[in-house]
Structures are given as C-alpha cells and as structure tokens.
Amino acid sequence: MRSDWIEKRKNDNTKTQMFYAKKGVITEEMKYIAKKENLSAELIREEVARGRLIIPSNINHKHLKPMAIGRVTKTKVNSNIGASALASDIEEEVKKLKTSIKYGADTVMDLTAGAKNMDEIRKAIINASSVPIGTVPMYQIVDEVGDVEKITYDDILRVLEKQAKQGVSYFTIHAGLLLRHMPEIAKRKMGIVSRGGSLTASWMLKHHKENPFYEIFDDILEICRKYDVSLSLGDGLRPGCLADASDKPQIEELKVLGELTLRAWEKDVQVMIEGPGHVPINEIERNVRLEQIYCHDAPFYVLGPLVLDIGAGYDHIGSAIGAAMAAFYGVSMLCYVTPKEHLGLPNEKDVREGMMAYKIAAHAADIGRKIPGARKRDDEMSDARYHFDWNRQFELALDPERAKEYHDETLPQEVFKEAEFCSMCGPKFCSYRVTQNALEEFNWEEFKKEAIKKMNN
C-alpha cells in the first residue's frame, strides 16, 4: 500500500511530509493518520506544516504504517532496544522489537552499540517492523571509525546516508551541545550522561573544535530531505540526576535546539526535540513550557522523566510518574524506561514491563487532556466489571494476557466464566454483587410513595 504512495512521488526532489504540507497537499499518510486518530486530514496537514506534528516516514521503509507525533494526537510511546558488545544478537533484537509492538510501541529506537553486525541487526529490525525506527548514528560512526578522535565530517555523513537508505525514519543527533557550554558541565554532579552527547563532547575537546553535527547541519538536512528522515534533536546535556535538573547547560542547549529547528524547517525537514532525563515533579511543567517557547512548539520527546534517583530496579515506575505528568502538560512522545535502567541491557521481559508502564502513563495523560475517544475503553471496562463479564475485561485490558493470568491464578478455569466475584472478596463480600442485590430487592414504588407523602406533609 505505502509503496504505491511513494511511487507516485518518486520524481519529486524533496519528499518530506512537511514539504507537501506547506504546499497544501494532503498526502495518503496524512489521510491514514487522520482516520486512525479520529481527526480531520486538514488539521493533520496544518500541524505538519507548522512543525507542531511530525510523521516519521522514511520513503525506504515500505511496509511502515504511518503514525504521527504531536500534541493534537494521542501521546505516543517509544521503545528502546539494541544489542551491545556484551549481550544480545539479531534474533533477540527482533524478539524485543516484536514484543515492543505487541505491547503498544508507536516507534522503536535501535540503540545497538559495539556489536559487530550493526547493519545486519538494523536491517532485520526494519524489515520486521511496521512502526518507524530511530537510531543514534554516532554509535555506528564510532564503531566504524574505531576512535572518536579520528571521526571526520565525511564519516558522519556517510553513516547517516547509509542508515537513511536502510529505512531509518528518525535520527537522534546531538547538535546543540556547543563549546561554550563546556565550562558549565564541570559544575554538575554527574556531568554528561547522554551516550551520544559524551562521545560528541569528547571529539570536541580533543580537537578544540565546534560540534561537528552543528557545523555540518545543512549537509545533514540534505540527507533528511532526500529520504524524509525526521530529526530528533538530542539533549546531550540532559540531567542525569535531580541535582542537575533544569540547570544552565540544559537550558542553554535547549535554546540552540530551537535555532536548529528553524533551520530544519526552512529545508522542510521534520523535527522533534528530546528532553530530560531526571526532573523533580515540581519542575516538570516548567521544562515543558520552556521547550515550547525556545523550540517553537516542535513536538517534545522525553525520557521519563524520572522523578527520583533511588528507584533502581523500579525506575520504570518512578519514570512513568514523571512521564504521565509531562504528557499531560504537552509532551508528545514518551521514551520508555525499563526496570533495568541504570543497571543493564533490557531483555524481552524488561521491554514488556517498561512498555506497559508507559502505555499506562500515556493513556492517563490522554484522558486528562480530553483527547477525543480516549476514555471510551475505560468506560467499557467499567461496564464489563460491574456485570462480571470477565472475557470482555481481558479484551479491554492494556495487557490482556497479564489480566487473565492474574485472574485465573486463584480462581479455577471451570469457575471463572460463571463467577460473579473474584478471589479478592469472594461471593459474600463482593461490593458489586451486594449493591446489585440490594437494588434488585429494593421496593422503588414504595419508596416513591413515602417520598411523595413526606413532601406533601
């Protein structure tokens, strides 16, 4: 289906969704998204043209199902996967991809670093994925060159174009970290915690030169225009702990990302902005508002944020709290955090736990933002619960398998279909059952007569 859409536009020099949106053209991708989001296609076009919504859709990812990231649409969730030099392989990464999609990932980032077969892993992931795939190209650049210090501008552009040809729909590049920010980093408790940011900063310090991604930004835009790759402008100076949150380096970098956003829009390249990391609850709204101001309302994409630093092993919970708040205030996409955050490479089980925590956070925010139809499923769940329709409850749950597993754990299979109770209260103390019985036995006609009699007296 999408191959036909792309074929129709094959002779266009610029193939980005923003290019068409500015021309007043509603693409097939926009129509598809409008139907899926229950919005008008014209609204989708307008938001893409303004830069407030992006459609990551590399023309070489032919079986991609289009999706949108922006404040007028539902809050999206990204899943991070990827092999390392120490663990995982192609089969494991494809499993993690499929698990991510099964549990609701809207995009997936391949963060493979140090593995010997990075191109093969990425190819397998893209071929198996119906959602956009993002990368941090710096990982492969370092891997192929071997030494950060030896990286050239040509190395950067070569790897970006290679990944674009494979079908990567968005690049995270850390182009906003500049030399003038370096002195402030020394004042931090945790310095630079972004992997891509630290590698870029290392190159800058060794060469005493400006950020290479900043210097060749226009060349990067040309690659993006050619393949319709969106840019996820990375926060190389994101805070890695509460003590560093909302500090001068973070905010100054955000201002540079706003400058780069305008440059990208001039070339019809779609942009979203990456955000923090670790932020106290009371500073989340301010962080969102600053991004909207400095980055001209480009979609905001945040990791968490984690609202505490001591949740090791449970960081998916601590960060989901911050994620729900951030999405409520206007963040467009949430990057999930797994229980393994800060501890190790996530496995398939960790991916499931992280995804569910973040689907809950995103859905809670959408209800709070009154996104059209967001609460429909919840209301249907309430009806199913009150009427003891267990199979319907399982269908409506965000994780049907887990819901059924927990229910059946203490209530035998042969009982549950007819049971008008669960193992928490049993038949005698089930509040639904008690209420229903009381209402059924209540004499409403007698009640009305007594009420009328009292009113007349």
C-alpha positions as CSV (number, residue, x, y, z in Angstrom):
1,M,0.0,0.0,0.0
2,R,2.6,2.6,1.1
3,S,4.9,1.6,-1.8
4,D,2.2,2.8,-4.2
5,W,2.0,6.2,-2.4
6,I,5.8,6.6,-2.6
7,E,5.9,5.6,-6.2
8,K,3.5,8.5,-7.1
9,R,6.0,11.0,-5.6
10,K,9.2,9.4,-6.9
11,N,10.1,12.3,-9.2
12,D,9.9,15.0,-6.5
13,N,13.2,16.4,-5.4
14,T,12.0,16.9,-1.8
15,K,9.9,14.1,-0.4
16,T,9.2,15.1,3.2
17,Q,5.8,15.3,4.7
18,M,6.5,18.9,5.7
19,F,7.2,19.8,2.1
20,Y,3.8,18.6,0.9
21,A,2.0,20.0,3.9
22,K,3.4,23.5,3.2
23,K,2.3,23.2,-0.4
24,G,-1.3,22.5,0.8
25,V,-1.1,18.8,-0.2
26,I,-2.8,16.2,2.0
27,T,-0.7,13.0,1.5
28,E,-2.0,9.5,1.8
29,E,0.0,9.2,5.0
30,M,-1.9,12.2,6.4
31,K,-5.2,10.7,5.4
32,Y,-4.3,7.4,7.1
33,I,-3.3,9.1,10.3
34,A,-6.4,11.3,10.4
35,K,-8.6,8.3,10.2
36,K,-6.6,6.5,12.9
37,E,-6.6,9.5,15.2
38,N,-10.2,10.5,14.6
39,L,-9.1,13.9,13.4
40,S,-9.5,15.8,10.1
41,A,-6.9,15.3,7.4
42,E,-6.7,19.1,7.0
43,L,-5.8,19.5,10.7
44,I,-3.0,17.0,10.3
45,R,-1.7,18.8,7.3
46,E,-1.8,22.2,9.1
47,E,0.0,20.8,12.1
48,V,2.7,19.2,10.0
49,A,3.2,22.5,8.0
50,R,3.5,24.4,11.3
51,G,6.0,21.9,12.7
52,R,3.9,21.0,15.7
53,L,3.4,17.5,14.4
54,I,5.7,15.1,12.6
55,I,5.1,12.0,10.6
56,P,8.4,9.9,10.7
57,S,8.2,8.0,7.5
58,N,11.4,7.2,5.6
59,I,10.5,6.5,1.9
60,N,12.6,3.3,2.0
61,H,10.6,1.8,4.9
62,K,8.0,0.4,2.5
63,H,5.7,-1.6,4.9
64,L,5.6,1.2,7.5
65,K,2.2,2.0,8.9
66,P,2.2,5.9,9.2
67,M,1.9,7.4,12.6
68,A,2.1,11.0,14.0
69,I,3.8,12.7,16.9
70,G,2.2,15.9,18.1
71,R,0.0,17.5,20.7
72,V,-3.2,17.1,18.7
73,T,-2.8,13.4,18.6
74,K,-2.7,10.7,21.2
75,T,0.5,10.6,23.3
76,K,3.0,8.2,21.7
77,V,5.4,5.8,23.4
78,N,8.9,4.8,22.1
79,S,10.7,1.6,23.0
80,N,14.5,1.4,23.1
81,I,16.1,-1.9,22.0
82,G,19.5,-2.7,20.7
83,A,22.4,-5.1,21.1
84,S,25.7,-4.3,22.9
85,A,29.2,-5.7,22.6
86,L,28.4,-7.9,25.6
87,A,24.9,-9.2,25.0
88,S,22.1,-9.9,22.5
89,D,22.0,-10.8,18.8
90,I,19.8,-10.3,15.8
91,E,17.2,-12.9,16.9
92,E,17.0,-11.4,20.4
93,E,16.6,-7.8,19.0
94,V,13.8,-8.9,16.6
95,K,12.1,-10.6,19.5
96,K,12.4,-7.3,21.5
97,L,11.0,-5.4,18.6
98,K,8.0,-7.7,18.2
99,T,7.4,-7.5,22.0
100,S,7.6,-3.7,21.9
101,I,5.0,-3.6,19.1
102,K,2.8,-6.2,20.7
103,Y,2.5,-4.1,23.8
104,G,1.9,-0.8,22.0
105,A,5.2,0.8,21.0
106,D,4.5,3.6,18.5
107,T,8.2,3.8,17.5
108,V,11.3,1.8,18.3
109,M,14.8,3.0,18.6
110,D,17.7,0.7,17.6
111,L,20.4,1.7,20.0
112,T,22.8,-1.1,19.1
113,A,26.4,-0.1,20.0
114,G,29.6,-2.0,19.9
115,A,28.1,-5.1,18.1
116,K,30.0,-6.5,15.2
117,N,27.0,-6.7,12.8
118,M,25.2,-3.4,13.3
119,D,24.0,-3.1,9.7
120,E,22.5,-6.6,9.7
121,I,20.8,-6.0,13.1
122,R,19.2,-2.8,11.8
123,K,18.2,-4.3,8.5
124,A,16.4,-7.2,10.3
125,I,14.7,-4.8,12.7
126,I,13.4,-2.5,9.9
127,N,12.2,-5.5,7.8
128,A,10.3,-6.8,10.8
129,S,8.8,-3.5,11.9
130,S,5.6,-1.8,11.0
131,V,6.5,1.2,13.1
132,P,9.1,3.9,12.5
133,I,12.7,3.0,13.5
134,G,15.0,5.6,15.0
135,T,18.8,5.5,15.7
136,V,21.6,7.4,17.2
137,P,24.1,7.4,14.3
138,M,27.0,8.4,16.4
139,Y,27.2,4.8,17.8
140,Q,27.8,3.4,14.4
141,I,30.1,6.2,13.4
142,V,32.4,5.5,16.4
143,D,32.2,1.8,15.8
144,E,33.2,2.0,12.2
145,V,36.0,4.6,12.7
146,G,37.3,2.9,15.8
147,D,38.4,6.1,17.6
148,V,36.3,9.1,18.4
149,E,39.2,11.4,17.7
150,K,39.6,10.1,14.1
151,I,36.0,10.9,13.1
152,T,35.6,13.2,10.1
153,Y,32.7,15.1,8.7
154,D,32.6,12.7,5.8
155,D,32.4,9.7,8.2
156,I,29.3,11.3,9.8
157,L,27.6,12.0,6.5
158,R,28.4,8.6,5.1
159,V,26.9,6.7,8.1
160,L,23.8,8.9,8.1
161,E,23.1,8.3,4.4
162,K,23.7,4.6,4.8
163,Q,21.1,4.4,7.6
164,A,18.7,6.6,5.7
165,K,19.0,4.2,2.7
166,Q,18.2,1.3,5.0
167,G,14.9,2.9,6.0
168,V,15.6,4.7,9.4
169,S,12.8,7.2,9.9
170,Y,14.5,9.5,12.5
171,F,18.0,10.3,13.7
172,T,18.9,11.4,17.1
173,I,21.8,13.8,16.7
174,H,23.4,15.9,19.5
175,A,24.0,19.1,17.5
176,G,23.0,21.5,20.3
177,L,26.0,20.9,22.6
178,L,28.5,23.7,21.9
179,L,32.0,24.5,23.0
180,R,30.7,27.5,25.0
181,H,28.7,25.1,27.2
182,M,31.7,23.1,28.3
183,P,32.8,25.2,31.3
184,E,29.4,24.8,32.9
185,I,29.5,21.0,32.7
186,A,32.3,20.8,35.3
187,K,29.9,22.3,37.9
188,R,27.5,19.3,37.6
189,K,27.2,16.4,39.9
190,M,27.0,13.9,37.0
191,G,28.5,15.7,34.0
192,I,27.2,14.4,30.7
193,V,25.1,11.2,30.9
194,S,23.9,11.1,27.3
195,R,26.0,8.5,25.5
196,G,25.8,10.3,22.2
197,G,26.4,13.6,23.9
198,S,29.5,12.4,25.7
199,L,31.0,11.0,22.5
200,T,30.4,14.2,20.7
201,A,31.8,16.3,23.5
202,S,34.9,14.0,23.6
203,W,35.5,14.8,19.9
204,M,35.1,18.5,20.5
205,L,37.5,18.6,23.4
206,K,40.2,16.5,21.6
207,H,40.1,18.7,18.5
208,H,39.3,22.0,20.3
209,K,36.6,22.5,17.6
210,E,32.9,23.2,17.5
211,N,30.4,20.3,17.5
212,P,30.7,18.6,14.1
213,F,26.9,17.9,13.9
214,Y,26.3,21.6,14.3
215,E,29.0,22.6,11.8
216,I,27.6,20.3,9.0
217,F,24.0,20.6,10.0
218,D,23.0,21.9,6.5
219,D,24.6,18.8,4.9
220,I,22.6,16.6,7.3
221,L,19.4,18.3,6.3
222,E,20.0,17.5,2.7
223,I,20.1,13.8,3.5
224,C,17.0,14.1,5.6
225,R,15.2,15.9,2.7
226,K,16.1,13.1,0.3
227,Y,14.7,10.2,2.3
228,D,12.2,12.0,4.6
229,V,14.1,11.3,7.7
230,S,12.9,13.3,10.7
231,L,15.4,14.8,13.2
232,S,15.2,14.1,16.9
233,L,17.4,16.8,18.2
234,G,19.1,15.2,21.1
235,D,19.7,16.7,24.5
236,G,23.3,15.9,25.0
237,L,23.2,17.9,28.2
238,R,20.1,16.3,29.7
239,P,20.3,16.0,33.5
240,G,21.3,12.5,34.8
241,C,20.2,13.2,38.3
242,L,17.8,15.5,40.2
243,A,20.7,17.8,41.3
244,D,21.5,18.7,37.7
245,A,17.9,19.2,36.5
246,S,16.9,22.5,34.9
247,D,20.5,23.8,35.2
248,K,22.2,26.4,32.9
249,P,23.8,23.8,30.4
250,Q,20.5,22.1,29.9
251,I,18.5,25.3,29.2
252,E,21.3,26.8,27.0
253,E,21.4,23.7,24.9
254,L,17.6,23.8,24.5
255,K,17.9,27.3,23.0
256,V,20.4,26.1,20.4
257,L,18.0,23.3,19.5
258,G,15.4,25.9,18.9
259,E,17.7,27.6,16.5
260,L,18.4,24.3,14.7
261,T,14.7,23.7,14.5
262,L,14.1,26.8,12.5
263,R,17.0,25.9,10.1
264,A,15.5,22.5,9.6
265,W,12.0,23.8,8.9
266,E,13.5,26.1,6.2
267,K,14.6,22.9,4.4
268,D,11.2,21.2,5.0
269,V,12.8,18.7,7.4
270,Q,10.6,17.5,10.3
271,V,11.9,17.9,13.8
272,M,11.1,16.8,17.4
273,I,13.1,17.8,20.5
274,E,14.4,15.4,23.0
275,G,14.1,16.3,26.7
276,P,15.3,15.3,30.2
277,G,16.1,12.7,32.0
278,H,15.8,13.3,35.7
279,V,13.5,16.1,36.8
280,P,11.8,16.7,40.2
281,I,8.0,16.6,40.0
282,N,7.7,20.3,40.7
283,E,9.9,21.2,37.7
284,I,8.3,19.1,35.0
285,E,5.7,21.7,33.9
286,R,8.4,24.4,33.6
287,N,10.6,22.1,31.5
288,V,7.7,21.5,29.1
289,R,6.8,25.2,28.8
290,L,10.5,26.2,28.2
291,E,10.7,23.7,25.3
292,Q,7.5,25.0,23.8
293,I,8.9,28.6,23.9
294,Y,12.5,28.0,22.9
295,C,11.8,25.3,20.3
296,H,8.7,27.0,18.7
297,D,6.2,24.3,19.7
298,A,8.1,21.5,17.9
299,P,7.0,18.1,19.4
300,F,8.7,17.3,22.7
301,Y,10.0,13.7,23.2
302,V,11.2,12.9,26.8
303,L,13.0,10.1,28.5
304,G,10.8,9.7,31.6
305,P,11.5,11.9,33.3
306,L,12.5,10.1,36.4
307,V,11.2,11.9,39.5
308,L,13.7,10.2,41.9
309,D,17.2,8.8,41.8
310,I,16.9,5.9,44.2
311,G,14.4,3.6,42.3
312,A,17.0,1.2,40.9
313,G,15.2,-1.9,39.7
314,Y,11.9,0.1,39.7
315,D,12.8,3.0,37.5
316,H,10.0,2.1,35.1
317,I,7.6,3.1,37.8
318,G,9.4,6.2,39.0
319,S,9.8,7.5,35.5
320,A,6.2,6.6,34.5
321,I,5.0,9.0,37.2
322,G,7.0,11.8,35.6
323,A,6.0,10.7,32.1
324,A,2.3,10.9,32.8
325,M,2.7,14.5,34.2
326,A,4.9,15.5,31.3
327,A,2.4,14.2,28.7
328,F,-0.4,16.0,30.5
329,Y,1.5,19.3,30.2
330,G,2.1,18.8,26.5
331,V,4.9,16.3,25.7
332,S,4.1,14.4,22.5
333,M,6.1,11.2,22.9
334,L,7.5,9.3,25.9
335,C,10.6,7.2,25.7
336,Y,10.0,4.2,28.0
337,V,12.3,3.2,30.8
338,T,12.6,-0.4,31.8
339,P,13.3,-1.9,35.3
340,K,16.9,-2.4,34.0
341,E,17.6,1.3,33.6
342,H,21.0,2.2,35.1
343,L,21.6,-1.5,35.7
344,G,22.0,-3.4,32.5
345,L,20.8,-4.3,29.0
346,P,17.0,-4.9,29.0
347,N,15.7,-8.3,27.9
348,E,12.3,-9.2,26.4
349,K,10.7,-9.4,29.8
350,D,12.0,-5.9,30.7
351,V,10.7,-4.5,27.5
352,R,7.2,-5.7,28.3
353,E,7.3,-4.2,31.8
354,G,8.6,-0.9,30.5
355,M,6.1,-0.7,27.7
356,M,3.1,-1.3,30.0
357,A,4.2,1.3,32.5
358,Y,4.5,3.8,29.7
359,K,1.3,2.9,27.9
360,I,-0.5,3.5,31.2
361,A,1.3,6.9,31.6
362,A,0.4,7.9,28.1
363,H,-3.2,6.8,28.4
364,A,-3.7,8.6,31.7
365,A,-2.4,11.8,30.2
366,D,-4.7,11.5,27.1
367,I,-7.7,11.1,29.4
368,G,-6.6,14.2,31.4
369,R,-6.1,16.1,28.1
370,K,-9.6,15.1,27.0
371,I,-8.3,13.6,23.7
372,P,-11.4,12.6,21.7
373,G,-12.3,9.0,22.5
374,A,-9.5,8.5,25.0
375,R,-11.8,7.3,27.8
376,K,-14.1,5.2,25.7
377,R,-12.3,2.0,26.5
378,D,-12.2,2.8,30.2
379,D,-16.0,3.3,30.3
380,E,-16.4,0.0,28.6
381,M,-14.2,-1.7,31.1
382,S,-16.3,-0.3,33.9
383,D,-19.5,-1.8,32.4
384,A,-17.7,-5.1,32.0
385,R,-16.6,-5.1,35.6
386,Y,-19.9,-4.3,37.0
387,H,-21.6,-7.0,35.0
388,F,-18.8,-9.6,35.7
389,D,-18.0,-10.0,32.0
390,W,-14.5,-11.4,32.6
391,N,-13.7,-12.2,28.9
392,R,-14.6,-8.6,27.9
393,Q,-12.4,-7.3,30.8
394,F,-9.5,-9.2,29.5
395,E,-10.1,-7.9,25.9
396,L,-10.2,-4.3,27.1
397,A,-7.1,-4.5,29.4
398,L,-3.9,-2.9,28.1
399,D,-2.2,-6.3,28.7
400,P,-4.9,-9.0,28.3
401,E,-2.6,-11.9,28.9
402,R,-1.4,-10.5,32.3
403,A,-5.0,-9.7,33.3
404,K,-6.2,-13.2,32.6
405,E,-3.1,-14.8,34.2
406,Y,-3.7,-12.9,37.5
407,H,-7.4,-13.6,37.5
408,D,-7.0,-17.4,36.8
409,E,-4.2,-17.7,39.3
410,T,-6.6,-18.0,42.3
411,L,-9.9,-18.8,40.6
412,P,-10.2,-22.2,38.7
413,Q,-10.8,-22.1,35.0
414,E,-14.1,-24.0,35.3
415,V,-15.4,-21.5,37.8
416,F,-14.5,-18.1,36.4
417,K,-16.9,-18.0,33.4
418,E,-19.9,-18.0,35.7
419,A,-18.4,-16.4,38.7
420,E,-19.9,-13.1,39.8
421,F,-17.0,-12.3,42.0
422,C,-13.2,-12.5,42.1
423,S,-10.9,-14.1,44.7
424,M,-10.3,-10.7,46.4
425,C,-13.8,-10.6,48.1
426,G,-15.5,-13.8,47.2
427,P,-19.3,-14.1,46.6
428,K,-20.4,-12.9,50.0
429,F,-18.4,-9.6,50.2
430,C,-18.3,-8.6,46.5
431,S,-19.4,-4.9,46.5
432,Y,-20.9,-5.1,43.0
433,R,-22.9,-8.2,43.9
434,V,-24.1,-6.7,47.2
435,T,-25.1,-3.5,45.5
436,Q,-26.9,-5.2,42.7
437,N,-28.8,-7.5,45.1
438,A,-29.8,-4.6,47.3
439,L,-31.1,-2.6,44.3
440,E,-33.0,-5.6,42.9
441,E,-34.7,-6.2,46.2
442,F,-35.5,-2.5,46.9
443,N,-39.1,-1.5,46.5
444,W,-38.9,1.6,44.4
445,E,-42.7,2.1,44.2
446,E,-43.0,2.1,48.0
447,F,-40.0,4.5,48.2
448,K,-41.7,6.9,45.8
449,K,-44.9,6.8,47.7
450,E,-43.2,7.6,51.0
451,A,-41.2,10.4,49.4
452,I,-44.3,12.0,48.0
453,K,-46.1,11.6,51.3
454,K,-43.3,13.4,53.1
455,M,-43.2,16.2,50.6
456,N,-47.0,16.8,50.9
457,N,-46.7,16.9,54.7
